[in-house]
Amino acid sequence: VAGLKGELLKRKEEFVRHLVDRLMTYALGRPTDTADDEVIENIVREAAPTGYRMQDLVLAVILSDAFAGTKHP
């Protein structure tokens, strides 16, 4: 476990980028594509100063233009 934690901490931004991609996929109900890359990068960049808190990532996905443009039940 310590080794995994160490590796994730070394590649924190990459891990967060993948996490945001997965959150976007779930929120949008479709796989992300290249049109979503800028949104994902903005979310990752804006969440960095607060240490990539999960609540900030989820809120940013919800407030993103990509999510606002989808139909929700």
Backbone as numpy.savetxt, mean C-alpha at the origin, in Angstrom:
# Nx Ny Nz CAx CAy CAz Cx Cy Cz
12.55 -16.71 13.17 11.72 -15.52 13.17 12.59 -14.27 13.17
13.65 -14.26 13.95 14.53 -13.10 14.01 15.15 -12.81 12.65
15.51 -13.87 11.93 16.09 -13.69 10.61 15.11 -13.08 9.63
13.86 -13.53 9.68 12.82 -12.97 8.81 12.59 -11.51 9.13
12.49 -11.20 10.41 12.29 -9.81 10.83 13.44 -8.94 10.33
14.65 -9.42 10.47 15.81 -8.68 10.00 15.77 -8.41 8.52
15.40 -9.41 7.74 15.32 -9.26 6.28 14.22 -8.27 5.90
13.07 -8.36 6.58 11.98 -7.43 6.29 12.37 -6.00 6.63
13.08 -5.82 7.72 13.51 -4.48 8.11 14.52 -3.91 7.12
15.36 -4.75 6.55 16.32 -4.30 5.54 15.61 -3.83 4.28
14.46 -4.42 4.00 13.73 -4.12 2.77 12.34 -3.58 3.08
12.28 -2.72 4.09 11.00 -2.23 4.60 10.15 -1.56 3.52
10.75 -0.65 2.75 9.97 0.06 1.74 9.43 -0.90 0.68
10.22 -1.86 0.28 9.78 -2.86 -0.69 8.61 -3.68 -0.12
8.72 -4.07 1.15 7.65 -4.81 1.81 6.38 -3.98 1.86
6.51 -2.72 2.24 5.33 -1.84 2.35 4.70 -1.63 0.98
5.52 -1.45 -0.04 4.99 -1.28 -1.40 4.15 -2.50 -1.81
4.65 -3.69 -1.51 3.90 -4.91 -1.84 2.62 -4.98 -1.01
2.70 -4.62 0.26 1.51 -4.61 1.13 0.45 -3.66 0.60
0.86 -2.47 0.20 -0.09 -1.49 -0.36 -0.70 -2.02 -1.65
0.10 -2.68 -2.47 -0.41 -3.28 -3.69 -1.50 -4.31 -3.37
-1.27 -5.14 -2.37 -2.26 -6.15 -1.97 -3.51 -5.48 -1.40
-3.34 -4.42 -0.59 -4.49 -3.69 -0.06 -5.31 -3.07 -1.18
-4.62 -2.50 -2.17 -5.31 -1.91 -3.32 -6.07 -2.97 -4.10
-5.46 -4.12 -4.31 -6.12 -5.21 -5.03 -7.41 -5.60 -4.31
-7.34 -5.73 -3.01 -8.53 -6.10 -2.23 -9.58 -4.99 -2.30
-9.15 -3.75 -2.11 -10.08 -2.63 -2.07 -10.76 -2.39 -3.42
-10.00 -2.55 -4.49 -10.53 -2.28 -5.83 -11.30 -3.46 -6.40
-11.07 -4.64 -5.84 -11.74 -5.82 -6.36 -11.18 -6.28 -7.69
-9.94 -5.87 -7.96 -9.27 -6.25 -9.21 -7.76 -6.15 -8.99
-6.99 -6.83 -9.82 -5.54 -6.68 -9.70 -5.11 -5.26 -10.05
-4.07 -4.79 -9.41 -3.55 -3.48 -9.78 -2.82 -3.60 -11.12
-2.70 -2.47 -11.80 -1.96 -2.44 -13.06 -1.05 -1.22 -13.06
-0.40 -0.98 -14.17 0.57 0.11 -14.23 -0.07 1.47 -13.97
-1.35 1.62 -14.25 -2.05 2.88 -13.97 -2.13 3.15 -12.47
-2.01 2.12 -11.65 -2.08 2.26 -10.20 -0.71 2.49 -9.55
0.35 2.32 -10.31 1.71 2.42 -9.75 1.98 3.76 -9.07
1.55 4.85 -9.69 1.80 6.17 -9.11 1.06 6.34 -7.79
-0.17 5.85 -7.73 -0.95 5.92 -6.48 -0.24 5.14 -5.38
0.21 3.95 -5.70 0.91 3.10 -4.73 2.18 3.78 -4.25
2.96 4.33 -5.16 4.20 5.02 -4.79 3.92 6.22 -3.89
2.86 6.97 -4.20 2.50 8.13 -3.37 2.11 7.70 -1.97
1.36 6.64 -1.85 0.95 6.14 -0.54 2.17 5.73 0.28
3.08 5.00 -0.35 4.29 4.55 0.35 5.12 5.75 0.79
5.31 6.71 -0.09 6.11 7.89 0.22 5.48 8.71 1.35
4.18 8.91 1.28 3.50 9.73 2.29 3.42 9.04 3.65
3.47 7.72 3.68 3.40 6.99 4.94 4.76 6.84 5.62
5.84 7.11 4.90 7.18 6.93 5.45 7.44 7.75 6.72
7.08 9.04 6.76 7.39 9.83 7.96 6.76 9.30 9.26
5.66 8.61 9.16 5.01 8.07 10.36 5.36 6.60 10.59
6.34 6.10 9.84 6.79 4.73 10.06 5.91 3.68 9.42
5.19 4.05 8.38 4.33 3.10 7.63 3.28 2.46 8.53
2.62 3.26 9.35 1.57 2.69 10.22 0.45 2.12 9.37
-0.04 0.96 9.77 -1.08 0.27 9.01 -2.31 1.16 8.84
-2.69 1.86 9.87 -3.89 2.71 9.77 -3.69 3.80 8.71
-2.48 4.32 8.57 -2.20 5.32 7.55 -2.27 4.71 6.15
-1.78 3.50 6.00 -1.81 2.83 4.70 -3.25 2.55 4.27
-4.05 2.01 5.18 -5.44 1.69 4.85 -6.22 2.96 4.53
-6.05 4.00 5.33 -6.75 5.26 5.08 -6.34 5.85 3.74
-5.07 5.79 3.42 -4.60 6.32 2.13 -5.19 5.57 0.96
-5.33 4.26 1.08 -5.96 3.47 0.02 -7.42 3.89 -0.14
-8.12 4.03 0.96 -9.53 4.42 0.91 -9.72 5.81 0.31
-8.82 6.72 0.62 -8.93 8.09 0.13 -8.34 8.29 -1.26
-7.75 7.24 -1.82 -7.12 7.36 -3.14 -8.16 7.54 -4.24
-7.74 8.21 -5.31 -8.61 8.38 -6.47 -9.00 7.04 -7.08
-8.10 6.08 -7.02 -8.38 4.75 -7.58 -9.57 4.11 -6.86
-9.61 4.22 -5.53 -10.69 3.64 -4.76 -11.97 4.44 -4.95
-11.86 5.75 -5.01 -13.04 6.59 -5.18 -13.76 6.32 -6.50
-13.02 5.84 -7.49 -13.61 5.59 -8.81 -14.23 4.21 -8.96
-14.20 3.38 -7.91 -14.77 2.04 -8.01 -16.17 2.02 -7.43
-16.97 1.07 -7.88 -18.32 0.90 -7.34 -18.25 -0.05 -6.16
-18.90 0.33 -5.07 -18.92 -0.48 -3.85 -20.35 -0.87 -3.54
-20.54 -2.11 -3.07 -21.92 -2.55 -2.77 -22.55 -1.74 -1.67
